[in-house]
Amino acid sequence: MTSSGRRLAGEIGRYLAVGLGATIVSFILFNGLVHGFNTAHVAPLNDHPILGYVIANLVGAVVSFRGTRSWAFRHRSTSHLDGGRTAFVFISVATMLIPMACLWISRNAMGLDDPLSDNISANVIGLALGNAARFVLTRQFVFGIREEVEALDGV
């Protein structure tokens, strides 16, 4: 494997690890909001799964940005004045539409509203598609400057 191939594989691995942590946070929060934190209480957003998904994933995006900035793409710099936060938020919100569309189709077009269907549509299918798009866009438009990486090649 070439140096750039190893570097890309490392970025993908670190990005997926950060994403896993953010996904766990989002998954727990989504299921608590939409399906209840325990069986004794009614879920606060049971009738509003899209809103629950947005709230849970905004919290997950904060976790994701911190991990992505400090670990997954730590060797990359950014030309954004705000350290890439605005671009990251824009990309996160835009790619969140993918799992939201999967959830909407499952709930409204297919009539499936049980926890398993919600999680398969939003947190498996939608998340996989959204995460792939988010990796490419984040790597290209948020942490795309390669000055530090090129300097490492000469070492």
C-alpha positions as CSV (number, residue, x, y, z in Angstrom):
1,M,0.0,0.0,0.0
2,T,1.3,3.5,-0.8
3,S,1.9,6.2,1.7
4,S,-1.2,8.1,0.5
5,G,-3.2,4.9,0.7
6,R,-2.2,4.2,4.3
7,R,-2.9,7.8,5.1
8,L,-6.4,7.6,3.6
9,A,-7.1,4.2,5.4
10,G,-6.0,5.8,8.7
11,E,-8.3,8.8,8.1
12,I,-11.2,6.5,7.2
13,G,-10.6,4.3,10.3
14,R,-10.4,7.3,12.7
15,Y,-13.4,8.9,11.1
16,L,-15.4,5.8,11.5
17,A,-14.4,5.4,15.2
18,V,-15.4,9.0,15.9
19,G,-18.6,8.4,13.9
20,L,-19.4,5.3,16.0
21,G,-19.1,7.3,19.2
22,A,-21.4,10.1,17.8
23,T,-23.8,7.5,16.5
24,I,-24.1,5.8,19.9
25,V,-24.9,9.2,21.5
26,S,-27.5,9.9,18.7
27,F,-29.0,6.4,18.8
28,I,-29.6,6.5,22.5
29,L,-31.0,10.0,22.5
30,F,-33.2,9.3,19.4
31,N,-34.7,6.1,20.9
32,G,-35.3,7.8,24.2
33,L,-37.0,10.8,22.6
34,V,-39.1,8.8,20.1
35,H,-39.7,5.4,21.9
36,G,-39.2,6.3,25.6
37,F,-36.3,6.2,28.0
38,N,-38.0,3.4,29.9
39,T,-41.2,1.4,29.5
40,A,-43.1,3.2,32.3
41,H,-43.3,6.6,30.5
42,V,-44.6,7.9,27.2
43,A,-41.9,9.0,24.8
44,P,-41.8,12.8,24.6
45,L,-41.5,12.9,20.7
46,N,-43.3,9.7,19.7
47,D,-45.5,11.5,17.3
48,H,-42.6,13.6,16.0
49,P,-39.8,11.2,15.0
50,I,-38.2,13.6,12.5
51,L,-37.8,16.2,15.2
52,G,-36.4,13.6,17.6
53,Y,-34.0,12.5,14.9
54,V,-32.9,16.1,14.3
55,I,-32.3,16.9,18.0
56,A,-30.4,13.6,18.6
57,N,-28.2,14.1,15.6
58,L,-27.4,17.7,16.4
59,V,-26.0,16.5,19.7
60,G,-24.2,13.8,17.9
61,A,-22.8,16.4,15.4
62,V,-21.1,18.2,18.3
63,V,-19.5,15.0,19.4
64,S,-18.5,14.3,15.8
65,F,-16.9,17.7,15.2
66,R,-14.8,17.5,18.3
67,G,-13.5,14.1,17.5
68,T,-13.0,14.8,13.8
69,R,-11.1,18.0,14.4
70,S,-8.9,16.7,17.3
71,W,-8.3,13.1,16.1
72,A,-9.6,12.0,12.7
73,F,-8.2,14.9,10.7
74,R,-5.8,16.3,13.3
75,H,-3.0,16.4,10.7
76,R,-5.0,18.6,8.3
77,S,-5.4,22.3,8.6
78,T,-8.3,24.4,7.3
79,S,-8.5,27.7,5.6
80,H,-11.8,28.6,7.3
81,L,-11.7,31.4,9.8
82,D,-13.9,29.5,12.2
83,G,-11.8,26.4,12.0
84,G,-14.3,24.7,9.7
85,R,-17.2,24.8,12.1
86,T,-19.7,26.5,9.8
87,A,-18.8,24.2,6.8
88,F,-19.0,21.2,9.1
89,V,-22.5,22.2,10.4
90,F,-23.7,22.9,6.9
91,I,-22.5,19.5,5.7
92,S,-23.9,17.7,8.7
93,V,-27.3,19.3,8.3
94,A,-27.3,18.6,4.5
95,T,-26.3,15.0,4.9
96,M,-28.8,14.5,7.8
97,L,-31.5,14.8,5.1
98,I,-30.5,11.4,3.8
99,P,-31.4,9.3,6.9
100,M,-34.4,11.7,7.6
101,A,-35.7,10.8,4.1
102,C,-35.2,7.1,4.8
103,L,-37.1,7.5,8.1
104,W,-39.9,9.5,6.4
105,I,-40.2,6.8,3.7
106,S,-40.4,4.1,6.3
107,R,-42.9,5.9,8.4
108,N,-45.1,7.6,5.8
109,A,-44.8,5.6,2.6
110,M,-44.5,2.2,4.1
111,G,-46.5,2.7,7.3
112,L,-43.8,1.2,9.6
113,D,-43.6,2.9,13.0
114,D,-42.1,0.4,15.3
115,P,-38.6,0.9,16.9
116,L,-36.9,-1.8,14.7
117,S,-38.2,-0.2,11.5
118,D,-37.3,3.3,12.6
119,N,-33.8,2.2,13.5
120,I,-33.2,0.2,10.3
121,S,-34.4,3.0,8.1
122,A,-32.7,5.9,9.9
123,N,-29.8,4.4,11.8
124,V,-28.7,1.7,9.5
125,I,-29.6,2.5,5.9
126,G,-29.8,6.2,6.1
127,L,-26.8,6.6,8.4
128,A,-24.5,4.5,6.2
129,L,-25.4,6.6,3.1
130,G,-25.2,9.8,5.0
131,N,-21.9,9.0,6.7
132,A,-20.3,8.1,3.4
133,A,-21.4,11.4,1.9
134,R,-20.3,13.3,5.1
135,F,-16.8,11.7,5.0
136,V,-16.1,12.8,1.4
137,L,-17.6,16.3,1.9
138,T,-15.9,16.9,5.2
139,R,-12.5,15.7,4.0
140,Q,-12.8,17.8,0.9
141,F,-14.4,21.0,2.1
142,V,-13.6,21.3,5.8
143,F,-10.2,19.8,6.3
144,G,-9.0,19.8,2.8
145,I,-5.8,21.7,3.2
146,R,-2.9,19.3,2.9
147,E,0.2,21.4,3.9
148,E,1.0,19.5,7.0
149,V,0.4,16.1,5.4
150,E,2.8,17.0,2.5
151,A,5.4,18.0,5.0
152,L,5.1,14.6,6.7
153,D,5.8,12.9,3.3
154,G,9.3,14.3,3.3
155,V,10.1,12.9,6.8
